[in-house]
Amino acid sequence: MTTTLDSPGPGGPDPAGPGAVTGTAVLRTRNLVCGHGRVPVVRGLDLDLDRGSVLAVLGPNGAGKTTLMTTLAGLLPRLGGEVLVEGQPLPNARPAATSRAGMVLVSDDRALFSGLSVRENLTIARRRGGPTVGEALEVFPALKRRLSVNAGALSGGEQQMLAVARALVQNPRILLVDEMSMGLAPVIVEELLPVVRRIADDTGAVVVLVEQHVHLALEVADRAIVLVHGDVTLSGDAAALARDPQQLEAAYLGTVEPAPAPGSPATGSAATGAA
Ligand SMILES: Nc1ncnc2c1ncn2[C@@H]1O[C@H](COP(=O)(O)OP(=O)(O)OP(=O)(O)O)[C@@H](O)[C@H]1O
């Protein structure tokens, strides 16, 4: 059961209905099934994400958000469906090929080399043709003073900045950010999340953002989906979702109204769960 909540905006409804092929999507999934072993966790997910757009993936614990991100990154084999980058299907469970296609994951454990300095962490990750270490640090000036400090000695907020800066030097076409706020004080999260928006705006990267701070995430995202037990229970324009906390709460609880009747497709959906 999927409900959509969209604000058509001044240009009228988004012509792309759920699952529509717009021809412009940088990241597209079709009937994507993710899971562990043979057990499906996320079922039948269709996404169409255009250049420079930010999608917030919301949902309660255990909904399948990390499973989705890990599968998109090619670290977990998908159980069904397709993932396409700029129209090119990605091979299944091939992280190197996925990375070459421009997909970069900032995982919730940050996965830094704790015994290496900030500079070393960035230098070894840098991809030729991508932003320089100096350019990446322009996004996080606070790290400039910490260049020779080992990653393991940084504060949680600094480690998260480094994890995102390390993703930036890989020149992502698609940036997957899994729970940036994990273990961070809300005041730090409020500083970090807008950076994600800036990255999408400045570099044109698609950003997929898993976040528990729902309202902060909706402030920086263009669109959002709510995943519950692996199904999309709500999808739509982030600003519209932010204005409707009751609908959001109902989606989290799995008690949303049924999706619009067949023949009246909801417009502008970033995502649907296949029926
Ligand atoms: N390695 C694993 N092997 C088997 N099942 C797993 C594994 N990791 C997660 N799961 C199961 O997959 C489901 C989705 O977990 P996932 O971590 O993707 O949810 P999540 O939405 O990211 O939750 P959270 O917000 O708590 O991080 C859960 O039922 C979880 O128990």
The ligand as a MOL file (V3000), in Angstrom:
LIG
                    3D

  0  0  0     0  0            999 V3000
M  V30 BEGIN CTAB
M  V30 COUNTS 31 33 0 0 0
M  V30 BEGIN ATOM
M  V30 1 N 23.1550 -9.2470 8.1220 0
M  V30 2 C 21.8610 -9.5300 8.2500 0
M  V30 3 N 21.4130 -10.8000 8.1380 0
M  V30 4 C 20.0980 -11.0920 8.2380 0
M  V30 5 N 19.1400 -10.1590 8.4280 0
M  V30 6 C 19.5240 -8.8870 8.5530 0
M  V30 7 C 20.8960 -8.4910 8.4550 0
M  V30 8 N 20.9740 -7.1470 8.5960 0
M  V30 9 C 19.7110 -6.7220 8.7770 0
M  V30 10 N 18.8490 -7.7540 8.7440 0
M  V30 11 C 17.3910 -7.6740 8.8800 0
M  V30 12 O 16.8750 -6.9180 7.8080 0
M  V30 13 C 15.7930 -6.0840 8.2600 0
M  V30 14 C 16.0750 -4.6450 7.8640 0
M  V30 15 O 17.2470 -4.1990 8.5650 0
M  V30 16 P 17.9400 -2.8130 8.1870 0
M  V30 17 O 19.1740 -2.7080 9.0130 0
M  V30 18 O 18.0530 -2.7140 6.7250 0
M  V30 19 O 16.8350 -1.7820 8.6950 0
M  V30 20 P 16.9790 -0.2190 8.9190 0
M  V30 21 O 15.7300 0.3790 8.3800 0
M  V30 22 O 18.2630 0.2790 8.3640 0
M  V30 23 O 16.9820 -0.1250 10.5010 0
M  V30 24 P 17.7450 0.9050 11.4730 0
M  V30 25 O 17.0400 2.2190 11.3200 0
M  V30 26 O 17.5270 0.2870 12.8130 0
M  V30 27 O 19.1820 0.9480 11.0500 0
M  V30 28 C 15.6740 -6.3090 9.7580 0
M  V30 29 O 14.6300 -7.2380 9.9750 0
M  V30 30 C 17.0030 -6.9020 10.1380 0
M  V30 31 O 16.8610 -7.7890 11.2270 0
M  V30 END ATOM
M  V30 BEGIN BOND
M  V30 1 1 1 2
M  V30 2 1 2 3
M  V30 3 2 2 7
M  V30 4 2 3 4
M  V30 5 1 4 5
M  V30 6 2 5 6
M  V30 7 1 6 7
M  V30 8 1 6 10
M  V30 9 1 7 8
M  V30 10 2 8 9
M  V30 11 1 9 10
M  V30 12 1 10 11
M  V30 13 1 11 12
M  V30 14 1 11 30
M  V30 15 1 12 13
M  V30 16 1 13 14
M  V30 17 1 13 28
M  V30 18 1 14 15
M  V30 19 1 15 16
M  V30 20 2 16 17
M  V30 21 1 16 18
M  V30 22 1 16 19
M  V30 23 1 19 20
M  V30 24 2 20 21
M  V30 25 1 20 22
M  V30 26 1 20 23
M  V30 27 1 23 24
M  V30 28 2 24 25
M  V30 29 1 24 26
M  V30 30 1 24 27
M  V30 31 1 28 29
M  V30 32 1 28 30
M  V30 33 1 30 31
M  V30 END BOND
M  V30 END CTAB
M  END
